[in-house]
Amino acid sequence: MELLIFLKVIILLSCLHKCTGNVGHDIWEHLFTNSSYNKYIRPVKNWRTPTEVGIGVSLIAIIEFDEVQQTLQLTSKVSIIWKDEFLVWDPDVFQNVSHIHVPQDFLWKPYIFLENSVTKQAELGTQSLEVLLDNTGTVTWSPTEVFQTTCAADVRKFPFDTQKCSMVFATHGYTEMEMKMKTLKDHIDFHGNGGTAGWTITETLVETEIADGGNIHTTCFMTLQRNPRYIVLNIFLPIVFLSFMNICVFILPVPSGEKRGFVITVFLALAVFLTIVSGNLPENSVNVSLLNIYVFKSTLLSVIIGIVTIVQIRIYHRDSNLPVPPWLRFIAKKCTSNPRSNDVEFETSVEQGERSGSSTNGRRAWCENLKEGDVTWPRTACRRIRQHFLCCFLAY
C-alpha cells in the first residue's frame, strides 16, 4: 500500500513538472513562432501613436575622474521601460505565468547610446543580455555598463573645486512624433558607495529635452565635490610652509655661509611642487588654478630672493678698503632701526640747503655728512639689506 502511494506521488510530480516546464515554451510559441512579430517594426498597432520610453539611471561607482584628460569613467545601470503592444498574453491560459525573460535581440528595442562618450558611440547592452517581459507587453531592459564621458574640468579653486559632469543618452532614427522619452525619476539612484575616495556626489538631476534635429536626449547631471584632505596634506600645506621658509633666508647671517645653499634648496623644492601641480591639472589657459598661480609666484619670489642673496653675499665680501658710495650710504642709513633720527637729520639738512637757495645742495650735504665708519660693506650686507628685504618680502 505504501509503495503504491509513493508511485502515485512520483507520477503526480512528474506530470506537474512536465506541465510547468512547457509553459515558457508555449508562451514563446504564442509570441514569436505562431505570430508575425517583426522586431524591426515599432511595436504599436496605431502607427500614429508614439512609443513612450521611460529611462532611469542608477550609479554603481565612480571609477576615475581625470582632470588632465577631462574625462569621467563610471559604472552605471540604465533602466529602460516601454510597452510592446504585440507581446501580450493571458496568464489564465498559461498557468498564471505573468512574465518571462527574452534575449534582447529577439524583440524591438529603442536604439539608445551615450552621446558624449569618449570612446566609440555604441548601442547599450550585449547580445547575451535578457529583458523582462510581462503579460501586458511591458518590457524592462536594464543594461549595466562602464561609461567614459567627457567632462570639462574647472580647476580654478583646486583642490577645493566642484565639478559638474553629465551623461547624455540619445536616440537614433526616431523623432518626437514616433517616440517620446520620459524620466522614471528626476534624480540618479545610488547602488553602492556612489563615489570614490577622491570625490563625493552632492547633487544629481535627470531631465529630457528635444535637441536640434528633433532627436531626443536624456541628460543626467552630476555635481562632484573633491575630497581635498589628501592634496591639502601632501601638496598644499608643504607649499605654504616652503613659502615661509623662502623668506627666512634673510634671518640667516651672511658669515654662516648657508644662505646660498638654503635659497637653492627652497627654489628646487618649489620647482618640484610646481611640476606636480601642473601635472595634475588640464593643459589649458581658460581655467588656471589659483594654486598653480600661487606656486608660480612663490617660485618667482624665490628667484628674486636668490638674486638679492647673491648681491648681499657679494657686498659682504667686498674689499673693506673701498669706500661705500654716498647713494648706498643714504639707502643704508634710511634702513636703520631708528628711522626717525635719520628723518630729522635729513630734514634739517634740506632746510639748511633751502636757506642757502637749493634743496638739492641740502640733500647732497646730508649724504656727504654720513661718516664712512657708520656704513661699511659688511654692515650694509648683514644689517641694512637684510632688514629691508625681510620686511618687504613679509609684506608681499
BELSUL-V284554 format. One record per backbone hydrogen bond with DSSP energy under -1.0 kcal/mol. NH is the residue of the N-H (numbers start at 1). CO is the residue of the C=O. If there is no record, write none. Layout:
<<NH & CO> <NH & CO>>
This chain:
<<5 & 1> <6 & 2> <7 & 3> <8 & 4> <9 & 5> <10 & 6> <11 & 7> <12 & 8> <13 & 9> <14 & 10> <15 & 11> <16 & 12> <17 & 13> <18 & 14> <19 & 15> <20 & 16> <21 & 17> <26 & 22> <27 & 23> <28 & 24> <29 & 25> <30 & 26> <31 & 27> <32 & 28> <33 & 28> <34 & 29> <41 & 38> <44 & 42> <49 & 46> <51 & 178> <53 & 180> <54 & 81> <55 & 182> <56 & 79> <58 & 77> <59 & 189> <60 & 75> <61 & 75> <63 & 73> <64 & 73> <66 & 71> <70 & 66> <71 & 66> <72 & 149> <73 & 64> <74 & 147> <75 & 61> <76 & 145> <77 & 58> <78 & 143> <79 & 56> <80 & 141> <81 & 54> <82 & 139> <84 & 137> <85 & 43> <87 & 84> <89 & 135> <93 & 90> <94 & 90> <96 & 91> <97 & 94> <100 & 133> <102 & 131> <104 & 129> <106 & 103> <112 & 110> <113 & 170> <115 & 168> <118 & 148> <124 & 112> <129 & 126> <131 & 102> <132 & 140> <133 & 100> <134 & 138> <135 & 98> <137 & 134> <139 & 82> <140 & 132> <141 & 80> <145 & 76> <147 & 74> <149 & 72> <150 & 116> <151 & 70> <158 & 155> <160 & 157> <163 & 224> <165 & 222> <167 & 220> <169 & 218> <170 & 113> <171 & 216> <172 & 111> <179 & 175> <180 & 51> <182 & 53> <184 & 55> <189 & 57> <191 & 59> <194 & 60> <196 & 199> <200 & 225> <202 & 223> <205 & 221> <206 & 186> <207 & 219> <209 & 217> <211 & 215> <214 & 211> <217 & 209> <218 & 169> <219 & 207> <220 & 167> <221 & 205> <222 & 165> <223 & 203> <224 & 163> <225 & 200> <226 & 161> <227 & 198> <232 & 228> <233 & 229> <234 & 230> <235 & 231> <236 & 231> <237 & 232> <239 & 235> <240 & 236> <241 & 237> <242 & 238> <243 & 239> <244 & 240> <245 & 241> <246 & 242> <248 & 244> <250 & 247> <251 & 248> <257 & 254> <262 & 258> <263 & 259> <264 & 260> <265 & 261> <266 & 262> <267 & 263> <268 & 264> <269 & 265> <270 & 266> <271 & 267> <272 & 268> <273 & 269> <274 & 270> <275 & 271> <276 & 272> <277 & 273> <278 & 274> <279 & 275> <281 & 278> <284 & 282> <290 & 156> <293 & 289> <294 & 290> <295 & 291> <296 & 292> <297 & 293> <298 & 294> <299 & 295> <300 & 296> <301 & 297> <302 & 298> <303 & 299> <304 & 300> <305 & 301> <306 & 302> <307 & 303> <308 & 304> <309 & 305> <310 & 306> <311 & 307> <312 & 308> <313 & 309> <314 & 310> <315 & 311> <316 & 312> <317 & 313> <318 & 315> <322 & 319> <329 & 325> <330 & 326> <331 & 327> <332 & 328> <333 & 329> <334 & 330> <335 & 331> <336 & 333> <343 & 339> <344 & 340> <345 & 341> <346 & 342> <347 & 343> <348 & 344> <349 & 345> <350 & 346> <351 & 347> <352 & 348> <353 & 349> <354 & 350> <355 & 351> <356 & 352> <358 & 353> <363 & 359> <364 & 360> <365 & 361> <366 & 362> <367 & 363> <368 & 364> <369 & 365> <374 & 371> <380 & 376> <381 & 377> <382 & 378> <383 & 379> <384 & 379> <385 & 380> <387 & 383> <388 & 384> <389 & 385> <390 & 386> <391 & 387> <392 & 388> <393 & 389> <394 & 390> <395 & 391> <396 & 392>>
